Amino acid sequence: MEPSATNILAGRLDSLAGNSPVAAGLLRGHWVILCLGVTDQLLFVNGEAVQAECWPMAGHQGYYCAFTPSFMPEKLSRRIRRISVFAAPAEGVVKLSRGQAAAVSQIFELLLAEMGSKYPHKLDLMRTYVIQIIHFGLKNAGSAS
């Protein structure tokens, strides 16, 4: 499947309707990144390995990003499968400082702004933002993956 804007969903958690598939966590086959505003945490969920109902998003503050493996180039997609924050559930919760949480929130805002843009290379830019968020998680989880 060719990468497209349909291979990624992102938004603010507080804007989700309670009955939407995203709010209910029904995104099997997606990798999900949650940035929880109240606790300054990043949560990484591998939707290929976790039961969907284990990670509902409704009722939280912060941001979400859910993307399918086909959103990333094949080589990068294979690497993401092995990255500790997605591969090991215990490492998928990453605590951020207030400053780091603010920086990640800014990256999410850039991602959200790009989703509606007409820029011809917006998918490349969106992938870059997602990768930056993943690196925040890896760096703060103390992982060398």
Secondary structure as GFF3:
##gff-version 3
##sequence-region A 1 145
A	DSSP	three_ten_helix	5	7	.	.	.	ID=ss1
A	DSSP	beta_strand	8	12	.	.	.	ID=ss2
A	DSSP	three_ten_helix	13	15	.	.	.	ID=ss3
A	DSSP	beta_strand	31	36	.	.	.	ID=ss4
A	DSSP	beta_strand	41	46	.	.	.	ID=ss5
A	DSSP	three_ten_helix	52	54	.	.	.	ID=ss6
A	DSSP	beta_strand	62	67	.	.	.	ID=ss7
A	DSSP	three_ten_helix	69	71	.	.	.	ID=ss8
A	DSSP	alpha_helix	74	82	.	.	.	ID=ss9
A	DSSP	alpha_helix	84	87	.	.	.	ID=ss10
A	DSSP	three_ten_helix	89	91	.	.	.	ID=ss11
A	DSSP	beta_strand	93	95	.	.	.	ID=ss12
A	DSSP	alpha_helix	98	115	.	.	.	ID=ss13
A	DSSP	alpha_helix	122	141	.	.	.	ID=ss14
###
